[in-house]
Amino acid sequence: MSSSPVPGAGGAASEHDAAAGLREPLLLANGDDGGFHDGALAAVVVANCTHGGGSRANKEKDAVKAKDGYWVDVHHQPAVADVESGGGDRPLLFSNKKVMAALLYPYRVLILVRLVAVILFIAWRIKHNNSDVMWFWVTSVVGDVWFALSWLLYQLPKFSPIKRTPDLAALRQHYDDLPDGGSILPGIDVFVTTADPVSEPVLYTMNCVLSILATDYPVDRLTCYLTDDSGALVLYEALVEAASFAALWVPFCRKHSVEPRAPESYFQLEGMIYNGRSPGEFMNDYRHVQREYEELKARLEMLPSTIKERSDVYNSMKAKEGAAHATWMANGTRWPGTWIEPAENHRKGDHAGIVKIVQNHPSCVCEPPPAEGGNNTNPLNFDGVDTRLPMAVYVSREKSPGREHNKKAGNLNAQLRVSALLTNAPFTINFDCDHYINNSQALRAAMCFMLDAREGDGTGFVQFPQRFENVDPTDRYGNHNRVFFDGAMYALNGLQGPTYIGTGCMFRRLALYGVEPPRSRSDEEHGVTVDTNKFGNSVLFLNSVLAALKQERRIAPPELDEASLAEMTMVVSSSYDQGTDWGSSVGYIYNIATEDIVTGYRIHGQGWRSMYCSMEREAFQGTAPINLTERLYQIVRWSGGSMEVFFSPYNPLISGRRLHLLQRAAYLNFTIYPVTSVFLLLYAFCPVMWLIPAEIIIQRPFTSYVLYIVIVVGLIHTIGVFEIKWAGITWNDWWRNEQFFMIASMSAYPTAVLHMVVKPITGKGIHFRVTSKQTTTTAADDDDDDRYADMYEMRWVPMLIPPAVVLFSNVMAIGVALGKAVVYNGAWSAVQKRHAALGILFNVWIMALLYPFGLAVMGRWSKKPGILFVLLPLAFVVIAAVYIGVHSFLVKFLPFMVI
């Protein structure tokens, strides 16, 4: 554990220790029915007495220490700055670590060695321009140059990786443990975005909301905004139900130090460490809360039918004959959003803006909104537990036919404006609705970077890694992407910081408003003009921007009257940001499929830096598409959107005047990497040449050519060994990354490139397709007990044809090569045999990279992946036998056809 730079802090405590107060944990074991056995409490006591729970916790800490074994502390002198109150030294709230010299310097040397090797390889190829197919030789040389450039842009930013660890103990000491028992932590507005309740299940969304409401942060400084882009009543009423259940769930979490604080994930735990202070009451509390949660799930599942039945009753009573059938709220008023039976101004893409406060601010003395189902009374003993809840708000922006709504970026900007009118917190954090807070200390961890003495004022955003809980243990389709999240992001941390990746990112509100960092502006100017041309014509919103610039803090929202409610509806109107700078120099960027990368780029280009925050217990967990087709659709949008950045005003070559040189190189790589797939696809089809009777050599001398390739590729993997060490990832993570890059290069990346080629003709960019979080009905019906059933479903789409052809041609090529080896065994020279062996080696390498795709083609047979090692050799033998038979037939009956 690194020593703390704060005098008297006694070391940088982990987030787990800070939350639990260094209490001895108790180990709890689940029963088969998802609840605890009656005798579990006795087991808890035994576990505590024998230090069983402590042993488990120690093992987790040992694993973290092993992961950090290649990192050493970077010491900084404290910076003096006057902050929150009364002067004094501003605290240092995180520690820096760099890769130890014994690993870093050889790693850098290897990068330079490979750079020299690549240059020599390309020079050798140009000098020996001898090939049987010159057009292919020219194309392959251009491809090798592109590979070198792409690799260099990817590798150079990795020269100085930095890991930063938040010091939660120091944060509590300076911002929480005040004499009056209060807190001076700044406010946070939390944005949860959902597209619709069909593709993104309501239960996921409500678990995200509940984890936010229960997180460990001052309740009067935290507000949750749920933005529903479909305007569906079911999501509003689900939020009301969740807020009602939160009155029980949140105090339960605080009383028993529950982790994680998303109930669906918590009640699925098979074992847990108890860190609360009331073990004697835990069993009763647990069972009661679990029963209430099951009832909540039942009510959420019944909501669509409940709303329809209610609406049918009201329509029969109030609707005129022949009038449209409205959708009715529980209070007997018409829902202003989309209706079950679509009508004008009440259908998808055509409905009014909605802003409704579901849970009032804890300082509000007014009556809470009526709960539609559930029970606000707490039968459990919560003496000494803070039972207050953070504020919760439902938002649905207006949508009008014929207007561009700018997808997720427009949705986030609407939240940004509404939150400014209500709470105007200096910091915001956004989540996709399928993510939840897995570590209740996560928001405090981000604050450690925002409030730190050294870089805090210049930090525009803090990005957390994405982690997923529904991915199969082997991570077949590379969903975890740890090479990026634990490798590339640490590398960018040593420059201006990581890029924004769409979810789990805390922003400084001023950075989103396009304000320059303090070091780039004088005290008299804010680096931004506050006028209607830039921010729109809402007077209240302009006042909120001025308040944010002056760093005025608002604890409670203003009194809501008709005028303020009308203003909130106005700022979420479909026409509000037209003719303004929203979507260009203000807020999240429009007209790019990947609004995350380009928004982060714009903020970095103004001179802000960002921080990467990884925690011992993962900060957030999410749900990933484990079906290959859905996964590749996701990759098409990401890669296509990245290329759109290159052809936009945010091209890293010509914009971003305050970008660090290597940061610019990293962003340039983000925008051009899909082009690499064009040349990879060409190389992958090389095995087709085996099917041609005559020997065709791409590059002569062929043996030297293959030797160069082996050296160049081998150096990549040698460098990878060092990255595996300092990034703390496994060989499986590295290999899965290689495999999925190859699969995407045969399918998703060429599709994205094709989109960009035809975009000038069609005028259409990458289609924004919400990744479905639902399991297919067939998979769910046939594999009730298999949580990974959807992974075995192969949904064929056109972009899957190229990898299928490549895989098939490689199988054919190996079989034909073996057949030729038998037929021409005596006729082949030693050189020809060597060429054949090297060619087969290339075929095997491509097939190894496409192995997960082969499993996907097998469908449910892939539940036993070892069968592929039986089927492939069998296919080789069958194809070789067919070749030998056909060749013998031709020699005997049609000799003129034999070459």
N, C-alpha and C positions, 0 to 999 in steps of 0.2 A: 504494500500500500504506500503510495507516494505521500510524502510529507506535505502538509497544507501550507500554502504561502501566507495564510492569515494567522497572525500571532495568536496563540492560545487556542486555535481550533483543534489541535490534537490530531491532525491527519484528515485526509479527505475521505469521509465516510461514504460507504456505498449507499445507493438509494434504498436498498432493503433495510440496512441498519438504521438509516435516518427515520424510516417509517415505523419500524418496529421498536425503536428505542433499545436495540441490542438485547431484546428479551430472548430467553431460551425458547425455541420453537417446539410445538407439539406436532407429532406425526399422526394424521388421521387417515384411515383406510375406508374406502367406499365398499358398500355391499353390492351384490350383483344387481339389485333393483335400482341402482343409482342413488340410494339413500345410505345411511349408516346402519350397521348392525346394532342391536340393542347393547351388545357388549363392547361396542367400539370405544366408549368413554374410558373403560378400564384399560383398554389397549393404549389409549392416549396417555394415561398416567404412567403406564409401564414404559412407553416410548420416551416420555420426558425423563423418567428416573434413570433410564439406561442411556440417555443421550442419543437415542436413535434418530430423533428429528435433527438434533445438532449434527450428527454424522452426515445426514443427507445434505444439510445446508453447507457443511464443510466441503463435501464433494463438489457441490456446485461452485463454491468459491475457488476450489483447487483447479477446476476446469477453466475458470476465468483467468486465474494466475498463469496457467499453462498457455492460454491464448495470448496473454500479455508478455510472455517470456522473452519475446524478441524486441520489446519496446523499453526505452529508458526515459526517465524524466527530463524535461527541459525546464530549467529554473528561470524565473523572471523576478525582477525587482518590483515591489509594489508601486503602483502609480497613485499619485495623490490627486483626488478630485472631490469637489464638494457635491454631494448627492442629496438624497432624500430629505435629510433634516440635520440642522445643527453643525454642518461641516464635518471635519474628520477625514480619515483615510477611506477612500472607497474600496470595498473588499474585492479580493480576487476570488472568483467563484467557480473557476474550473482549472484543471491542471493539463498541461501539454505533455505529450510523449512523442518521441521520434524513434524510428527504427534504429536498433543498435548498429554501430559502425561496422562490426564484424560481418553483418549481413547486408547492410546498405551499400557499402562501397563495392563489394564483389558484384552485387546486383547492378549497380551503375556501370561497372566495367563490362559486364555481359551485354548490356544494352548497346554500348559502344562497339563491342566486338561483333555483335550481330549486324549493326549498321554497316560496318566495314565489309562483312561477309556478303551482305545484300548488294552493296555497291560493286564488289568484285564479281558477284554472280551475274548481275545485269551487264557489266562490261564484258565478261566472258561470252555471254550469249550474243551480244552485238558483234563481237569479234568473230565468233564462229557461227556465222549466219548460214548454216547448212541444214536444210530440212527437206523432207519429202513433200511437205505441204507448206509452201511459203506463206500463203495467206494466214494459215493457222499459226505459223511461227511469228509473224508480225503481231498478230492479235495477242498471242501469249506473252510476248515481250512487253507490249503495252500493259497487259494485265499485271506482269511482275513489277513494273514501275509503279502501277497504282497500288499494288499490295504493299510495296515498300513505303509509299507516301502515307497510306492509311495507317500502317503499323506505327510509323514514326509519330504521327499526330496522336495516336492512342497511347504510345509508350512514354514520350518525353514528359508529359505532365506528371508522371509517376516518380520523378526523380527524388522528391522529398515528402513522403507520406507523413501525415501528422494525425495522431489520435488525441481527442480531447475528452476529458472525464469531468462531468459536473460535480461540484462539491455541495451537496444538498445540506450538509450540516452547517456550512458557512452561510448559506442562504437563509436558513431558519434563524441562525444566530443574529444576523443583521437586519432581517426584514420581518420576522415573525415573533421572536421571543422578546417582545417589548414590555416595558414595565406595566402598561395598562392591559396587557394580554391581547392587544390587537395586532394587526398586520398592516404593513405599508406596501405589500406587493401590488403591482399595477394590475389593472383589469384586463381580462381576456375575453374576446368574443369568439365563440366556437361555431364554425359553419359546418353543417352536415348537408350534403347535396344528394338528392335522389331523383332519378329520371321519371320513374313510374313504379307503382306497386306490383307490376306483373313481372318485369324482367329483374327487378331488385326486390326480393321478398320483404314484406313489412316486418317480419320478425327480426331480420338482420338489422334493419334500420332502427327499430326500437331498442335493440341491444346496444347499438352504437350510442343512442341518446342516453340510455340508462348508465352506461359506463362513464359518460361525460358528467352527468348530474352527480355521480357518486365519487368523482375523482377528488384527490386530496388537494384542494385549493380553496381559499376563502370564498364562501358561498356568495357573499355580496359583491365579489369582483369577478364573477364567472357567469356568462350567459350563453345558453345554447340556442342557436337558430337552425331550425330544420327548414330547408328550402325544397319544396316539392315542385318539380318542373312540369308535373302533369295536372296540378290543381285538383287532385282527387280527394273527395271527402273521406275516403277510407284512411288516408294517411293522417289527416287532421284528427279524426276520432281515435286513431291508434296512438297519436301523441298524447291526447287527453288521457287515454287509458294508461299509458306508460308513466305519465306524470303522477297519476293516482297511485300506481304501484310503487313509484319512487319514494313516496312518503314512508313506505315500509322498508324498501330495499336499501335506500341510502343510509339511514341510521344503522341498519344491520351491518352494512359494510364498514361503517366507522367504528362500531362497537367491537367487531371481531376482526378488524384489519384484513378484510377479505381481499384476495387477489386471485383471478382478475375480477373486475367489477361489472362485467357483462354477464348477466345471470345464465344465459344459455351455455356459455363456455364454463362458467363456474360449476354449475350442477352436473356437468359431464366429466368433471375431474375424477380420476380413479384413485387418487391419493393426493393429499395436500399437507402443507406445513401450516399449523395453526399458530398465529402470532398475536391473537387478541388477549384481552385481560380478563375474560369471563368464560373460562372453559366449562365451568359447571352449568352455565346457561346455554352453551352453544348448541347442544343437541336439540333441545326444544325449539330454540330460535330457528335453527337450520330447517327442521321439518316443517315448521309453520310457514316460513318464507318460501320454501320449495312448493308447498301446496298452493300458496297464493300465486306463485309464478305459473304453475300449471293452469290455474284458472285464468290468468292473464292470457296465456297462449291460446286457450280455448276461446276466449272472447275475441282475440285478434283474428283467429281463424274464422269466426262466425260474423265478423264485421260486414263483409260484402252482402251476405244474406240479410243481416239485421238492417242495414241501410236500405236495401231493396224493399223489404217488407214494410218498413216504416214509410218509405216514399210512396209505396202503393196505397197505403192507408190514407196518407195526407192528400194524395192526388185524387183519390175517390171522394174525399170530403171537400176539397177546395178548388181543384182544377176545373176549369170550364170545359164543356164538351168540345172535343176537337183540339184543345190546347195541348201544347207540349207537356210531357210528363216530367216534372221537375224532380230533382234529388233534394231531399229535405234533411236538415240538421235535427238533432235531438230536441232543440229548443223550439221547434216548430217554424223555423224560417228557412227560406230557400237558400241552398248552397250556391255561392257566387261563382264557383269554379266549374269543372266539367261535370256533366250529368251522366247517369247510367244510360239513359236514352238521349243521345246527343241532340242538341238543339242549337239554334243560332246564339252565339256568345256563350255557349256552354258545352263546347266540344274540344277535343284535343287540338291544341294550337290556336284556340279561339275562346278565351275566357278572361274574366276580370282579374285584376291584381288583388291579392288577399294578404293581410297582415293581422294575425290574431295572437294575443298574449295568452298562452295556455297556463303558464305558471308565473305568478307575479314575483317581482323582486322581493327578497326577504325583508327589506326595509319597509315594504308597502303594508299599511295597516288596513287596507280594504279587504273585502271578502274575496277569497280565491274563486276562480272560475268553477262552476259546477262540474263535478266529475260524472262522466257518463259511464257508469259501471264501476266496479271496484269499491274499495273502502279506504277512506283517508284516516280512519282511527287506527292507532297502533296498540294491539293487545300485548305486545312484548314490553319488557322492562328496558327503557332507554334512559334511565336516570343518568345524568352526567354526560349524555351524548347529544351533540348538536343535531337536532332534527330538522333544521331549516334546509330548504332546497334552493339551488340556483334558479335564476329566471329562465324560462323556456318560451320560445316564440316560434309560431308557424308562419312561414312566408311562401307565397306562390306568386311569382311575377306575372304581370299581364302578358297575354299572347294575342296577337292579331294576325289574321290572314294577310299575306303579302309582305309582312315585315320580317327582317332578318333578326333572329333572336340570339344568335351567336353561341348557341350550345352551352357547354359548361362554363365557359368564360363569362358569358352574359348572365348566367345564373349566379355565379360568384360575385360579380359586380353589383347585382341587385342586392345581395346580402350585405355587401360592404356599405352600400348607401343606407339601407334600413337600419343596420346596426349603428351607424353614425348618428342617426336621429334619436335612437333609443338609449344606447349605452356609451357609444363612442370610445370604447376601450382602446388604449394605445397599441395593443397587440391583438392579432387575430390568428386563428389556426383552423385549417379546413380538413375535413375528412370525407372520403367517399363513404357511402352509407353501409358498405359491407366491411368496414373496418371498425374496430373498437379499441378503447384504451385498455391495454393489457397490464400496464404498470401505473398505479395511481399517482406516482411521483413524476410522471412524464412531463406535465406542464411546468412543474417546478424546475425540472432539469433544463428545459428550454430557457427559462428565466435566468438560469445561471449564466448563460451566454449573453443574453440581452442586457443584463445589468452589470456585467463584469467591468472592472476598471480599465482594462487594457483595450479591448476591442468592442465593448458593449455598445457604445454610441454609434459605432460605424457598422454594426451588424444589421443587415436588412432582413435576413430570415434565417431560421434554424430548421434544417431538414433532418428527419429521422429516417432510418432504414425501413423498407417495407418487409414485413414478415407475414407468412401465411400459415394457417392452421389446418387447412384441408388438403394439403399436398401429400401425396403418397410418400412413404419412407425413402424410396429410391430417387424421388424427385425426377421422374422419367422425362418430363418436358421442361426441365430447367426453370421452374417457376420461382424458386428461391433466389436465383440469380446472384449468388453470394460473391461471385467474382467481381460483379459491379458494385454491390452494396458494401462489401467488406474490403474491396481492393481499390477500385477506381475512385470511390467516394472519399476514402482516406487520403488518396493521392491529391484529389482536388482540395481537400482540407488544408493541404500545405501551400495552396496558392490563394485564390480569392474565395475559395470555398466550394461546396457541392452545388450542383444545379438543383432546381426545384423539380420534383418528380410527381406532382399532382395531388398527393395526399400526405397527411402527417407532417405538415410544414407550418411552422409559426412565423408570421410576418410582422414586421413593424408597420403599422398603418401608414405612416408617413412615406415609407419606401414604396408602398403600393400606390400612393397618391402622386408619385413621380417627383417627390422632394429629394434633393441631393443630400448626401451624408454631411454631417456637421463640418468635417474637415475641408469640405469643398465649397463651403459658403460662409459668408461673414455673419456676425451676430445680428446685423441689421436686416439681412435678407434671408429668405427661406428657400431660395432656389426654385420657387414656384409662384405663379400668379394666380390668385384666388379670384376667378371671375366666371361668369356664366358660360363663356365660350369654352372654357376648359372643363368645368365641373357640372354644368347644367344650371337650370334656372330655379332651383329650390333654394330659397333664402335660408331656411333652417339648415339645409345641408352645407351651404357655404359658411354659415356660422360655426357648424361643427368642424369644418376643415380649419378655420382660424383657431378654434379652441385646441385642436390637435397640434397645430403648429406652435402654439404657446404652451403646450404640454399641460394644459389644464385638465385636472382629473375630475371625473364625475363618478361618484359612487352609486347613486340611485338614479334611475331614469327620470326624465321630467314628467310633470303631470300631463296626462293625456286628455286632450279635449278634441272637439270635432276638427279644429284646424290642423292639429298635429297628426291626427289619423288620416286626414285628407292628404297631408304632405307625404306621409309614409306610402300611401297608395300611389301618389304621383311619382315617387322616385323608383317604383318598381313597374312603371308603365312601359309599354313596349316602345314608345317613342322618346323616352327621356334622354337616352344617350346619343340620339342622332344629332349631328352637327356639333358635337362636343369632342373632347379628347379621350373620352372613355374608350378603352379597347386599343388605344395607340400609346399615348404617353401617361395615361392614368388607368389604374386598375389592371385587371387581367387582360391579356392581349387577344384581339379578335382575328378572325380570318385565317387562323392557323389551327390545324387539327390537334396539335400538341400545344395547348395554351400554356402548359407548365414550363417546358423548356424555354420558350421564347419570353415568358414573363420573367423567369429567373435571369435570362440573358439581359433583358432590358434593365433590371435592377443592378446587376453586376456592371453593366456598361456605364451606369451613372456613378460608379465608384464605391457602391456598397460592397461589403463582403458578406459571406454566409458561413454558417458553422454546421458541422455534421455531428449529431448527437446519438451515440449508441450507448445502451445501458446494459447492465448485468442481466436484469430481467427485461425482456423485449418491451419497448414502450407501447407499441401498437401491434395488433394482429388483424389480419384480413382474410378474405376469401378469394382464391385465385381460380381462373378457369382451368380445370384439369383435363378437359377434353381437348384433343389436339386441334380440332378445327376452330373452336372458340379461342384457343390460345393463339393460333396463327392470325385470326382476324384482329386480335388485340395488337399483335406485332405489326400488321399492315398499317393500322392507324398510327402507331408510334413512329414507325420508320418513315411512312409517307408524310406525316406531320413534320418530322425532323427535316426532310428534304424541302418541304415548303418554306421552312425558315431560310434555307440557303437562297431561295429565289424571292425573298421578301426584303423589305427595307432593313431587316434585322440580320442581314448576312454578316457573319463574323469577320469577313475580310474587309468590309467597308464601314462598319458601324461599331459602336461601343468604344468611345474614345478613352475611357479609363480602365479598359480591360488589361490585365496582366498578359504578357506575351504568351506564356504557356497556357493560361486560362483561355485565351483566344484560340490556341491550337486545339484544346479540348473541345470547345464549342464547334469549331470547324469540323472536327471529326464526327461530332454528334449529327451534323447536317449532311454529311456525304457518305457515311459508312454503308448505306444500302447499295451504292453503286458497285461495291466490291462483289456483290452476288452475281453480277453479269459475267465477270471473268471466272468466278468459281463454277458457275453453271457450265461454262464452256469447258473447263478442265474436267468436270464431272462426267461429261459425255465422251471423253477420250476413249474409254473402254469399248465404245462401239467399233473402234478400229480393229479390235480382235475379230470381229465378225466378217472382216474383209479378208479374202484369201491371201492377198499379198501382204508382206510385212511393210508397215508404214512407221517411220521414225519421225517424231516431232522435231527433235534436236540431235544433231550429231556433233561430236561423239556422244552416244546415248548414255554410256556408263558414267562418264564424267558429269553429264547433265543430272542424272539421278543422284549422284554423289553430292553435288551441290545442293540439290533439293533436300536431301536427308540432313545435311549440315544446317541449312537455313531453318528448316522445320524443327530440327532437334534443338537448336538454340532457343527457339520460342518456348519449347517445353522446359528447357533448363532454366530459363528466366521464370517460367511458371512455377518451378520448384521454390524459388526464392519468394515469389508472391504468395504462394500457399503458406509459407512459413510466417511472413510478417502480417498477412491478412487474417491468419487464424482459421482458414478454411480447410476443407478436406480434398483429397484427390478426387473423390466422387463429385464434389462441387465443380472442380476444375474441368473434369472430363464431361460432365453434363453440359457445361457451358460450351465446350468445343462441339459436342454433338448437336445441341440445339441451334448453334450458330450455323452449322452446316445445313440442317433441316430448313431453317428460315431462309438461308441463302438459295435454296432450291425452290422456295414457294413464296413466302411472305415478302421478302425483300424485292425480288423481281416484279411482283405484283405492284409494290409501291413505286418502283421505278417506272413501270408502265403507266401508272396513274399520272405521274409527273410528265411523261412524254405526251400523253393525250390531253392533258389539262389545257394547253393553249388552244386546242381544237374544240373541246367540249365546254370549256369554261367552268368545269366542275372540279373541285378539289377532292381530297380524301373524304369518303363518306364516314360520318360520325356514327358508329354503331355501338350501342350500349352492350357490353359483354354480358351475356345472360348468366345469372347466378343460379338458375333453376336446373335441377337434375332432370334429364329426359324421362318421360313417363315410362318408356319401355325399360330403361335401365333401372329405374326405381322399382318397377313391378317385379322384374326378374331377379333382382339382387337386393332384396330387402335388408340383408345383413351386411352388405358390402358398401362402406362409405365411399369407396373409390369406383363404384359401378360406372359412373359417367366417363371415366378414363378409358374404358374398354369399348366405347361406342365410336365407330368410325363414320363420320358424316362427310361423304365425298363432295368436294367442291372443285371447280376448275383449277385453283392454284395448287391442288395436291397432285395434279397429273405429272408435272416435271419431276418431283422427287420419286414418284412411282416408276416413271420411265428410267430414271437414273439407277434406281435400285435394281430393277429388272435387267437393265442392260449390263450392269456389273455382274449379276448372277450368271447371265448368259455368257459374258466375256470370260469369266473364270472357267465355266464348263467347257467352252470352246477351246480355251487355252490348254486345258488338260487333255482334251481330245486331240488337239494338234501335237501335243508332246508325245502322245502314244503313236499317232500315225507317222510323224516325221522324226521319230527318235533317232534313227540311224542317219537321217539326211541332214539334221541340224548341226551346225558348227557349234563350237564352245561359246562363241560370241552370241549366236542366236539363242542358245539356251539361257545365257546370262540375261539377255534382253527379255526373254519370256518370264524368267523368275522375277525380274524387277517390275515388269508390267503387272504381274499377278499381285505383287506386294502393294502396288498402287491401288489395285482393285479392292484388295482386302481392307486397306486403310479407309477407302471411301465407304465401304459397307459397314465398317466398325463405327464410323461417324453417323451413319444413317440407321444404326441399330434401333433407336427408339421409334423411328418411323416404321421400321419393319414390324415391331411389336404392335404399333397402331393398326397396321394393315391386317394383322392376325385377329384383331377384335378381342373377343372374350377368351380365345385361346391364349392370349398373352398373359393371363393370370398365372401361367406357368412359363415364364420367359425362357427357361432353359430349353424348351422344345425347339426354339429357333436354331439352337446349335446342332440339333438333329436334322431339322428340315433342310437347312442350307447345304450342308455337305451332301445330303441325299440329292438335292437339286443339282449340285455340281456333277455328281456321278451320272445322273440321268441325262443331263445335257451332253456330257462328254460321250456317253454311250450312243446317244442319238447322232452326234457329229461323226463318230467312228462308223456307225452303220450307214449313214448317208454317204460318207466319203467312200466306203467300200463299194456301195451300190454304183456310185458314179464311175469309179475306176473300172468296174466290171462291165457296165452296160453303156455308160456315156463318158468315155475317157476324154473326149474333147472338151468337156466342161470342167475338168480338173486342172487347176493351175499349180 
